[in-house]
């Protein structure tokens, strides 16, 4: 473009420079895309990094701290109306008939409309719409799940454990080892969880002659577009998605059911934007839940090391629901997270998964199956260490000769936490270790108390993400992930009775209070040549590390989440 030798051009701050002339990379992108892709591009050495690995100010921090950031729930448009929805209390149920005459007479109410899965009230203000729901008289067709309860859900998983399942990883011959020495056996379970994002599900939609406009906090714009098009009865290219800042996603907003609902409601008032907001109760009772899971483990210890390990996860497949046809040969890639990438050098392995649906709409929850599998596997490794009479840190380290990065984070976490096999009376440590999304982590939980009451004193992470692109964000993400991990570990759970979710709000689905969150230390090691994932990695190790600490303190091995169901009261 400039007719100058390429060697005379330099680059800096996203610009190509030649003398006093500059062009931004973006201005050249279209022409560059038409050139052949270079086969061998040397990467800038770490010593020359100017931004990667350096402390950088958050450009969005000030606005968020002052409540100035606009999220999906904050959208304001000319002529905006508001909607509230009364959904069928049973998942999968639908409206059989309804009488909305009383609701329609309330102040501010513009229209009452059925969208099949529920009845919506459209009003001038959201509170008017929400209050009018109480006046609706609805007869429900509750469908096939009307008698679903927790006992039936876990009984279904129990029956499926007899299936051979799909083999994820195999080495040696575990059955031959178990035939020579009676294996140690354990059964673990993980509970269903809601996402409870701070911003409940919401969407603003307008259906007009020129197409459909959708303003929504979402993690999957393509799915939102497809569902909106289906709800409006138009082609996807006639749907415009205006993605907004997300007040918490954690996987919940990969599902965009609330978008389809808003579009269906907005069809009743053509050309007028309508904002649908779920109540917190609807958000808890109509979530896509983290799957329930049954974990079956057998292990054999020989000469102080794990000689054989067999593991089977029995759980529904989220991917089967969201992306039919993707799962092949019984292997859901998300279900095997934390299993297929097991870091321990164990000579005899038989690791399997069994996909078993239970009638619950399940969804991706921060860290997906890493948290499910880490709780069972890392707790059981601790059981094997105890059976071997070994220190849990040293026991794990001995199996990581071929994984120097994993061993390094394990030893660093133990050192920084002040790990000791004989802490002061009334105190205890628990450890857990894994590779998660190409990042190596270890966590030590320190607790105090007794068999009746336990206090979390400190969580100490060591993490090796390869290249630390933004160190401050790594710390923030691990700390935030750890709090999600506390939701998983301590008290929270979703249960079903008569097809209905029994929990409704933070009163019966408790999340950690500020006073319950211990100091969370993060120690960083850069041991690789590429950046690993970090946004979800803080979650999985929290439950097993705390459970292992509880065992060290009380002698009680809790094999079911949440830990409070095992009789432990957390201060």
N, C-alpha and C positions, 0 to 999 in steps of 0.2 A: 504493500500500500504506500509505503514511503519511498520505495526504490533506493534503499540503503542496505549495506551488508548486514546480515543478521548478527554478526559478531560485534557490531557497534551498538547493538541494542542491549539494554539491561532491564531488569524487572525489580520493582520495589513497591510494597504496599498495594498490590493488586493492579499495578500499572506497568505497561511497557514504555520505556523511556529511551528517547534518542535526542540528545542535546536538550533543547527546551520543549520538545514535543512529547506528549504523553497520550496514551490510549488505555482505557480501562479494559481489563480482561473481558468483561461482559460485552464490550463493543466489538470484540474480536471473536466471540464465541461461535457465531454462526459460520464465519469463514473457516475457523479452526476445525469445526466439526466435519468439514468436507475434505479435510486432508487425511492422508493415511495415518493410522494409529502407530506411533513409534513402538518398536518391538522391545527395546531395552532402554528404560529411562532410569538413570541413576538418581537415587533419592538423596535429599539434603542430609548430611550427617548431623547427628544430635548436637554436636558442638556449635553448629551454626543456627540452631533454632532461636528465633527471636520471640515467638509467642507461645509455642507449645511448651508446656511445663512451667510457664511463668505465672505468677499471680496476676489475675486480670479482674478488673472491676465488673460487677454485674450491671449491665445497662438497664435491666428491668427491676432492679431491687428497690429503688426509691419509690417508684409508682406502686409497687405491690405493698410496700410497708405503709404507704399512706392511703391505701384503699382506692387508688385512682385507676388501677388496671381494669379494663372492661373485659369481663368474661361472657360466656354465652348467656347466662342468666340476666346480665345487665343490658342487653340489647334494647334500644328504644327506637321506634319508627313512627312516622306520622300515621295516625289513625289506628294505632296498635290496640288490639283486643287481647284478652287473657283467657286461658282455659285451664280447667282442672278436670281430672279424669277419675272416675270410679271404675277401677278394673275388677274383673272377676276375681274373687278371693282365692280361687284355685287356679294354679298355673295350667294354661291350656284350655280353660273354660271360656264360655262366651255368653252373650246376652240372649236369653230366650224371648223375653218381652220386657217392656218397661213403661212406666208412667212418669213423665217429666213435667206434668202440668203445674204442680205445686212449685217446683224449682223455677219454672219459667216465669212465675209471678213475682219472684223476689227482686228487690231493687238492683238495678244494674245488669241484670241477666238479659242477654241478647238472644241466645238460642240454646236448646238442649238437643244433643245428637248422639246416636249410637254409632260406634265404629266397629261393632262386632265383638271385640274383646273387652269392651267397656262402654260406659256412657259418659259423655263429656258435657260440661257446662261452659258456655262462652259468655264472658261478662266484661264490663268495663275495667274491672280490677280483679287481680287474682284472688284476693281474699273473698270477694263477693262470689266468685265461681266456686271456690273451695267450700264455703259455708253452704252453698246451695246444694252440694252433693248429698247432704243429709236429708233433703226433701225428696230425693229420687226413690222410686219404688221399682225395684228390678227383680225379675225372676231369672235365675241363672241356670244355664246348662253347664254343670260343673265338669262334665267329661270324664275321661278314663282315670284321672288322678284324684278323684274325690275322696278316696280312702287311703291315700298314701300317707305313711308315717315313717318315723326314723327306724323303728324296729324292722319294718319291711325293707327299707333301703339297705340296711346293713345285712339283713338276712339274704338278700339277693347277692351281695358281694360274697358272703360266706359260701353260698352254693356254688358260685363261680370259681372258687379257689381250687376245685377239683379238676378244672380244665388245665391242659398242658400249657396253654398260652403260646406266645411268640418269644423265641429266644433272642435276647438283646446282646448278650456277650457270653462266651464260653471259653474255658481253658481247662485242661486236664480232665479229671474224672471225679466229680464231687461224690457221686454215689459210692464209688469204690472206697474213698476215704471214710465216708460215713459208715460203711459196712464194717470197717476195721475198728472204729471208735465211735461210740454213741455221740451224735452231734448235740450241741446246745441249740435249743429251739426257742423262738419268741414270736409273738404276734402283736403287731402294732396297728393302730387305727388313727386316721386323721379326719378331722371334722370338716363340715361345709362352712364356708365363710362368705359373708357379704363384703362388698367393696367399701361401702359407706364413704364415698367421696364427699369432701366438704361442700362442693357444689352439687346439689342433687340433679338428677337428669332433667334436661329442659331442651326445648327447641322452639325457635320462631320460624313459622312457615307462611308463605303467601302463594296461593294458587291463582294464577291469572291467565288471560288469553295469550300472553307472551311467554308462558312457561311457569316454572315453579322455582321459587327462591327459598333457600333454607339457610338459616343462621344457627349454628350449633357448635357446642364444644364436642369434638369427636376425634377419635384416634384412627378412623378408617373412612376418609372422604368417599372413596369409591363405593364402599358398601352403603354409606349413607345415600349416595346418589341413586344406587340401584333400588333401594327400598323406597325412597321417596318417589321415584318414577313409577314403581309398582302401585304404590298407594294412590297416586294421582291419575294413573292410567295413561301415562305419556311415555315417550321414549327417553332413555337416560340423558341424551344430549340436550333435552329441554329442561333439565334440572341444573340449577346453579347452586353449588355448595359454597357458602361463605363461612369457612372454618374460623372459630373463635378461640381465644385463650381458654385453657382447660383448668378448671378448679379441682383438679384431681382426676386421674384416669385409672391408673393401676390395672388396666385391662378392661375395665367396665365399658369404656367408650369405644372399644372395638366393636361391640354390639351396639347397633343404632336403632333399636326398636322404638325408642322415644321419637326419633325422626319420622318414622312411618306413621306413628300416632298423630303427631302434630300436623303432618300433611293431610291425613284423613280428616282431621277436625277442621283444618283451614278450608277444605273443599266446601264446607257448609256456608262459608261467607266469602264467595269468590272476589278476588282482588284485594282483600283485606288481610293484613298481616295478623297472625294469631300466635301468641306465646304460650306454650304449654309448659307448666312447671309441675314436676312430681313433688308430693309431700315427702318428708323424710320417711314416714311410715310406708309409703308406696315404694320408695327407694330400697328399703330393707326387704320388704315382702315380695318384691317383683324384680329382684336382681337376677343375674346369671351367676350362680354360686361356684365357688371353688369346689371341685369334685370331692365327694367322700372317698376315702381310700382304705383298703385293707392291705397290710404288708405282712408277708410270711417270710421268716428268716430261719436258716439253719447254719451253724458254723462249727468248725473244729479247730482247736488250738493244739499245736504241737511244737515243743521246744520253745515256748514263749511267743510263738507267732501264729497268725491265722493261716492254717494250712488249706482250708476249704471254706467256701461261702456260697450258699444258695439263697436267692432272693426272688420273690414274686410280688409284684404290685398288681392289685386288682382294683380297677377304677373305671369310671366312664371316660369316654374320649370327647374332649371339647372339639377337637379338629373334625371328628366325624359329623358333629352338629353344624359347625360353621362352614366347613369346606368339604362337603361330601365328595368322596372319590380320591381324596388326597392320601388317606391312610392305606398303605399297601402291606399285605402279608401280616396283618395284625400288629404292625409297628406304627404307633403314633409318635412322631419325632419329639413332640413336646412331652409325652408321658415318660419317655426314657431319659429325660434330662436328670443328671445326677446319678444315673445308672450306667449308661453307655460310656461315660467319661470318668468312671471310677478310677481314682488315682493310685490306690493301694496295689502293691505288687503281691497278689495272692495267687499261688500256683494252680489252684483248682477253683474254677468259678462256674456258676450256672445262674445267670441273671435273666429273668423273664418278666413279661407283662401280660396281663389278661384284660382285655377290654370288655367291660360289662356295664350296660346301660341300666339305670335304676329309676327312670321316670322323672328325673329332675333336670331342669335346664341349667347346664353347667357352663362356666365361662373361664377365660384366662384371668388369673389373679396374680398380682405382682410376684414374679419369679416362677410362675406356672408350676411345673412338677418338681422343680429343684427343691422347694420347701417340703413337699410331701415325702420325697425320697430321702432327703438329708436327715429328716427327723428319725426315720426308721433305721437307716443305715448307720448314721453316726451314733445313735443311742445303742444299737446292737454291737458296734465295734467297741463301745465302752463296756458292754456286758462281757465281751470276749476278753478284754484287757483285765477286767476284774477276775474272770475265771482263771486267767493265766497268772494272777498275782503280780501284774505289771503296772507300772506307772502309765496312765492313759496317754500322756504326751510321748514318752519314750516308745510305747507300744506302737503308736501310729508312725513315728519317725522311722522305726525299723523297717516299715513296709514302703518307704518312699525313696529308696536308693536310686531308682530310675526316674524319680521326679524331684530333681534338686530345687526347683522353684517352689513346689508345694512344701517340701521339707523346710525351706528357708522361712516361709511365712508361718508355719507351725511353730518353729523354734523362736521366731521373733515375737509372736503373740505371747508365748509362754514367758519369755524373758521380760517383756514390757509389763505383763500382768503380775509379775512376782510369783509365778507358779511355784507351788511346793506341794509335795504329797502329804505333808503334815502341817497344815495351816493352824492358826490359833483356834482354840475351842470356840465353837459357835460360828465358824466361818468355813467356807468350802469353795473349791474351784471346779468348773466343768469346761471341757474343751470340745470343739468340733472343727472339722477341716474338710475342704472340698475345692474342686475347680468348677467354676460357674461362668458360662459364657466367655470362655477363654481368659478368665481372670482367676488367679489363685488366691484363696483366702483361708484364714484360720481365725477362730474367735474363742476367747476365754471369758467365761462368765464367772464373776465372783459374787457370792451371796452370803448372807448371815442369817442367824435365827435358829429355829429348831423344827421339829416335826410338825408343830402346830402353825407356825407363822414364819414366813420367809421374806427377807428383804433383798432386793437386787442392789448390790453395792457398785458394780462397775461392769461394763462390757469393753473388752479390749480386742480390737481388730488388728491384724496385719494383712496387708493386701498387696499383691503384685499384679497390676493391670497391664504389664508390658511397658508401653509408653504412657506416661501420665499426661494426657493432653491438657487437662485443667485441674491441678491438684486440689484447689479449694472445692471444686465441684465433686471430686471424688470423696472428700471428707463429708460434704453435705449429703450426697446420695447414700453413702453408707450409714450415716446417722439416721436419715429418713427411712431407709430400708429397715434398719434395726427396729424402729418403732412399729413399722408394719409387721415385723417379726414378733414383736411383743403382742400385737393383736392376735396373731396365730397361736402364740405360746400360752398366754395366761388364762383368759376367761371366755373369750368370744366364741360363739358357735351359732350355727343356724340349724334349727330342728323343724321337722314337719309333723303335723297331726291333722288328720281328716283332710289331707290335701292342702293344708294352709301352713304358711310359715308362722311359727309361734312368736318370733321376735318382731319388734316394730320400730324401736328407736334406741338411743344410746342408754336408756335405762335398763333394757334387757339384752342389748348387744353392746356391752361396755368396751370402750377403747381406753388405752392408758391415759391417765391424768398426768399433768406435768410432774407432780410430786412422786409419781411411780416410775418415772423414766430416770434410770441411773446415768451417771457420766458415761459417755461413749467415746472412747479414745480410738483414733485411727492412725496406724503407723504404715508408712508407704515404702514399698520396695519396687524399683523398676528393673525387672529381670528379663524382659523380652524385647523384641524388635518391632512389635506392632501393638496398637492399643486394643485391650480387651473390653468387654462390656462392663458397665458399672451401675446402671440405673436399677437393676433388680438384685444385685449380688449381696446386698446387705441383709436380705430377708432370711434365707434358708437356714443359716447356722444358729440363729437365736434360740429356737425351740430346743434343739438337741443339746446345745451348750448349757442352757438353764436346766434341762431335765437331768443331764449328767451331774451338774452341781448339786441338784436336789438329792440325787442318790448318794453322792459323796458326803452330804451333810446329814441325811436322815436314814440312809440304808434302804429307802423306798424307791423302787424302779417303776416309774410311771410310763406306761406304754400307749397311752391314748391322749390325744389333744382334744380340748385344752387341758393344761396341767391342773387347773383348779378342780376338774372333775375327778382327779386322783386324790383329792382330799387336802391339797396344799392351799393355804391361804396366803396370798401375797400382800405384803404391807404396802 
